[in-house]
Amino acid sequence: MMDSIMEAQKAGVVARGIARLFARNDIWCLSEMPLRNGRRADLMGVDSKGRVIIVEIKVQRADLLGDGKWPDYLDFCDRFYWGVPPGLDRSPLEGEGYRPDCCGIIVADGYDGEILRPAPLRPLAAARRKVEVERLARAALRRATVALDPQCAPWGTPE
């Protein structure tokens, strides 16, 4: 139990560094964004051109090697990144099973992040992008409203 708490904390630190990197580049994101296929993106954001970005954060080698669900995210974004902390062995991400041809890599700590490998643009169909951006906007607005007034939490459709 303690390991999972520490792993979640470390993932939160990596997420903060990536969010700062993104904010400096006019990309705004939400954490723990549910997707329509039942998966949950660690970070999902939109850049200044309306393109959708998903980041899957891995803080332990075993978690990275055991993740078989990540390809399920590719149908919901224009760019996909792996987010990892400094010091994590990134060599598996170079293997064919991790599709380096379509996945970028960001290394981040609690203060900042750096893109080590840019994620290639794999454009979503315009209709799908519109749906995903609207879902992301509604989730962000709902979270902001509930943060201001927790009494609103039971209303509407939770993410």
N, C-alpha and C positions, 0 to 999 in steps of 0.2 A: 504494500500500500504506500509506504513512504517513497519507494522508487517512482511510482506513478505520479505522486505529488511533485517530486523534484523534477521529473521529466516535463510535467505540465508547466511548472515555473520556468524552466529553461526554454521551453517552446514560447512562452509569453515574452521572454526577454528577446528572443530572436525575432518574434513578430513585431515588437516595438522598434527594433533597429530597422527592419524592412519598411515599416510604416513611415519612419522618418526619412529613409532614402526615397520612398515613393512620394512623400509630401513635397520634398525639395524638387521633385521632377513633375509636379502637378498631377500625381496619380493619387486618388483618394480611395481608401479601402475599408472594408469591414472584416472583422474576424469571425470565424465560425459561421460562415454563410451557408445555409442549407441549399442544396441543389434539387432540381426536380426529379432526379433519379434516386433520391434518398441519401446521397452522399452529402458530406459537409466539407466545404473548402476551408482550410485554415485561414487564408486571406483571399478576399475577392475584391477587386477594385476596377476602377474605370479611369482611363487616361484622358488627356485633354481632347483627344479625337474621338472619344466615345468607345474605344476598344476595351474589351474586358480582359483582365489579367487575373489568373489564379496562381497562388503560391501554396505548395504543400511543404510544410515544415517537418523536418526530421532532425532530432537531436541525439539519437543513438544509432549506431551502426545496425544493430539487430532489428530495430524498427524500420530502418531504410530497406534492409534486405528482405524483410518479411512483408513489405507492402505490395500487394498485388492489385489493389483497387485504384491506384493513381490514374491509369488510363481512362477511367470513367469520367475524369474531370475534363478531358480534352475536348469533348463535345460542347462545353459550356464556356469556352474562352478563346480569345484570339492569340493569347500568349500564355505559356505555362512555365513556371519556375519552381525549382527546388530551393527551399530556404534552409540553410544549415548554419550551425555555429562554427566559429573558428576552431580548428583542431579536429573536427570530425573527418574521418577518412572519406574523401569524395570519390575515390577511384571507382566504386561501383557505378557511379553516375556516368562514367565514360563507356560502359558496356552497352551492347545492343539492346538488352532488355529494358534499359532506361531511356532509350530513344534520344540520344544526344542531338539528333538532327532536328528535334522539335521541342526540346526542353532546355531552358536556361538554368543557371545556377547563381544564387545570391548567398553570400556569406554575411552574417550579421551578428552583432552582439547587442547589448541593451542601449547602445549609444548611436549606432549607425550601421549601415550595410553597404556592401559593394557588389556590383554585378560582375561576376567572374566570367560568365558566358551568357551573352544576350540570348533571350528566347526569340526564335524566329517567329515572324508574323504568320499565323495560319488563320486567315480571316473566316469568321463565322458568317453564315448567311445573314443578310440584313434583318430579316424577320426574327431570326433567333436572337441576334444581338439586341434588338429592340426589347424583346421579352426579358432577356437577362438583365439589361440595364434597368428596366422598369421594376423588376423584382428586387434588385439591389437597392434602388432608390426607396422603394416602399419599406424594405427592411430597415434601412438607415433612418427613415422618418419615424417608423414605429419605435425603434430603439431610443431615438431622441425624445419622443413624446413621453414614453414610459420613464425615461430618466428624469424628466421634468415633473411628471405626475404618475407615480407608481399605481395609483388607483385605476389608470387606464389599461393596465396590463391584461385584464381578462377580456377586453374588447378587441374586435377585429380578428384577423387571422394571424396567429403567431408565425414567425418564420418557420 
